[in-house]
């Protein structure tokens, strides 16, 4: 499990009852303090063992204490290394806006895929790669080369959109039944990445009903490479029952 350090000021965002849980920010700012406290505690224990190892005014450490001292010194070294690896708050403050901007563009491009639903339905669920190439080319720069292009195709298509008139782009009258929205990330991981989650939210819920979450995608924004890595996608139980099946060509 990755450690996290920086807590951003969250904006209000939609949440679904069956969406993947957000990482709680509580304790994020305490990580460095906690690790430093552990280091101080280990150091104090080392001093105690050292003092116990000396007897009768001798300057040599006893054979019994030597292995313990060596082990404690190694713990201090590891703890200090982990402390140094935690992302700095300044880096997080600079990286968070970049991650959010990139995430917003990715959401917009994934929403552009919605106009493919009629043609997918007409072709028996087969996605015409030629019609999706433009959106795919625009998505690729936001992701690291390690992310397969197959993972950048439509993350979710709603079966209810299949009856929309086919055409180039989304018609002005087109009101899809869902929309990809970005969830505001709270934390920076200790590997200098920011985990971002996108939710496919229902846009036309029934009267008195809350919008349902139909699908989700999660990826880590690498602050060094300035690109998303480690992408994961999934659908909720509600979304699975309502989605348009897409077959691999």
Secondary structure, DSSP 8 states (H G I E B T S, - for coil): ---B------------TTS------TTGGGHHHHHHHHHHHHHHHHHHHHHHH--TT--S--HHHHHHHHHHHHHHHHHHHHHHHS--HHHHHHHHHHHHHHHHHHHHHHHHGGGGHHHHHHTTTB--HHHHHHHHHHHHTTB-TTS-GGGGS-S--BGGGTTS---SS--TT---SEEEEEE----BBTTSEEEEEEEEEESS--TT----EEEEEEEEEETTTTEEEEEEEEE-HHHHHHB---B--
